[in-house]
């Protein structure tokens, strides 16, 4: 919301590298409402939001990756996205009624999750529910086909060992890396909007 306050027309970038609400070993470490709070904020601000998967985007993080502005959802070439069912945290010594209450909450969050993915990917809730019965791993090309992202961020050609003296540099042996910004990113000094 602060970025909207600074400039309501400038593109906001969200770089995502998250296991969502679970650790890598599958243990639950958060609540799905943390992701839906971010999703609601993404929809609240007037700015367009570009999402970029830079490592892993698992579960709720994958949902957020798909929630960027259509045409501005990207992954790096070696990033991974994965959709999975919301998980019930360990119940420990809770009473049966408490387990049931938590189960109903997880079920409600799953419905929200599926509805959001329905809007962001275009797949039916039924297809999404069937696909989420087991973890659905996606490399960037798979994520494009599934509708999670729109493109892959590819670096422009690298120039190695170019004589930079002609470019005003002082070291003729310097390595220049001519990597452009992600697609749609403003160029240095330019304002978006």
Number of C-alpha atoms within 10 A of each C-alpha: 12 8 13 16 11 9 14 16 15 17 22 19 16 17 15 21 19 20 21 28 22 20 13 11 7 10 13 16 12 14 18 22 15 12 20 18 10 13 18 10 12 20 14 11 16 16 20 19 20 24 25 27 29 20 18 22 27 28 27 28 24 28 25 27 28 31 24 26 19 18 13 22 27 28 31 19 17 13 19 21 29 22 24 19 20 21 20 15 16 10 11 7 8 9 9 10 9 12 17 11 11 15 15 12 14 20 16 11 19 17 15 15 23 21 15 19 24 16 13 20 20 13 16 14 17 11 11 19 17 10 14 17 11 11 13 14 15 21 16 24 16 14 23 19 12 15 17 30 30 21 19 21 19 14 15 12 10 12 12 12 12 15 17 15 12 9 9 9 11 11 10 14 13 14 14 13 14 12 12 13 14 20 16 11 16 14 11 7 6 8 11 12 10
